[in-house]
Amino acid sequence: MLIGIDLGTTNSLVACYRDGKPQIIVNRLGKKITPSIVSIDENDHVLVGETAKEYGILHPDRTAAVFKRAMGTSKKFDLAEHSFSAEELSSFVLRSLKEDAEEYLKEKVDEAIISVPAYFNDKQRKATIRAGELAGLKVSRIINEPTASAIAYGVGEKGKSERCLVFDLGGGTFDVTVLEYYRNIMEVYAIAGDNFLGGEDFTQILFEMFMKRTGLDQEVIGFRDLKYILKAAELCKCSFSESDVGVMNVTVGKKKYTESFQLSEYELCCRELLEKLRKPIEKALNDARISLDDLDEILLTGGGTRLTMVKDYVRRICGLEPVSIPDPEETVAIGAALQCAMKERSAQIEEVILTDVCPFTLGTEVIRDNGSFEIPGVYLPIIERNTVIPVSRKQTVYTAKDDQRYVTVKILQGESRIAANNLFLGDLTVEVPPGPKGKEAIEVTYTYDIDALLEAEVKVVSTGVSKKVVIHDEEHEESENEKLSRMKRLEYLKFNPREDEENMLVMLRADRVYEESLSQERKEIEELVEAMQNALDEKNILMIEVSKKKLTELLDEIETGNSDQYVA
Ligand code: AMP
């Protein structure tokens, strides 16, 4: 069975295509959204999602979040005595979603279409595929998030040709896609964006405003208090959708801080951040050779676009009323599920032919000889950014020295004129026959497939020897043996049993609320926790349900009564 997965920075969702329509699959807690958070508890059990989020408040040293930002890098996240890469942590999230889908569909799930930010580079895409493999999923397709949103929204369903800009501001990434939909063909013209800009940066501004107002020192207060403040900042930010005044209520140490902020004051502090949204819009339109006047529609998606100032800003700079895609949290997963149906050529769904583009220029490093002197370290683009994929392009390079025996072709990605400033993806070395400088010609061919994954080929023209080499990601490429041993290492970590998850979540929440409360409330929590623990020890299902209900009601009451700073 094939499923569609939105592997988000903050939250992840899984969907499938069944009974003639795409459907979001609910997780083990009955929720559509699974936070992209992973913890390893004291029993070496892997916790994912809501449970990990709750666990993480009291055990930050055993919890990781926003790891998608480190996809494709060698950054390690330490969770107690364990250390994981972003792709390994993502594989836990994927495994959890896969299990939820299997439970929901009552069949085995072994294949997935996973969405990635359009602006993800080759390394980040490959890391996503590896994360899928580690989770036991064959990743049959990688789909760009804005493209998935556009499919889900049904761009062009009115039958006319439409030029559309998809503005996607997620938790940690920002993507702009310019596309045209005409007669079942969705043609992506250009993508641009920023992998390090998202809703979290707007939260950070409120956090800084709060710290400044209260005079609290980030260096002095503990990690847990910092998390509380960030959480309160996020809630305050989200409340601006409904009100012109936002309140942050946080207890740090024993002191309670209540600060209210005017929306106008917040907007002023976000001015610089808003300005950062302009460049990718201009770049995408420029690359697509489309002017603002030619646009028929601007679609807003991603949680960050719920901020009215973001919508106002887009309207102001584009001069067109943007349309917010309904349920922006769900559209990417729905789009991925529709893509699943298209892949399986479902009879109910008309296939949308997708043409996509590569987000970055791919090239190599050369020495430029201008006749009188040589300039080393020059970037030679081979496939320009925003070229329609799949694509294959060739460039010929020559030997640089007399009797040179080897030529090393560096595979680079980026836009800088100086080769060293671009991202190094790998290199290939080929043997050439000796001879005078410039005699031997070497053809370098780059092929970018539909998932925006790259292959390179080098051909020595004189010998006719064509050596096809698949670029490997040196840092991360693994042999089959390495892959197996990594899977074994991760398998050792058992997932928390599904059926326990709900109970565990309530108990974790009780632990946290206990820490935040005082006197009478603590007593009440303690009593109910003990009752629930008894019921759990005795495996008394009826009593578990009764005590869980009572405890949840008490926690709800305390949390809404105390302050609104936490959501369960
Ligand atoms: P996504 O990755 O698309 O789920 O977006 C997550 C981001 O959207 C986070 O930074 C959230 O804080 C932000 N977000 C969600 N709801 C709102 C809201 N009502 N107002 C402002 N930002 C929001």
Residues whose N, C-alpha, C, O or C-beta is under 5 A from the ligand:
A	BS01	AMP	G8 T10 N11 L169 G170 G171 G199 E200 E234 K237 C238 S241 G302 G303 G304 R306 L307
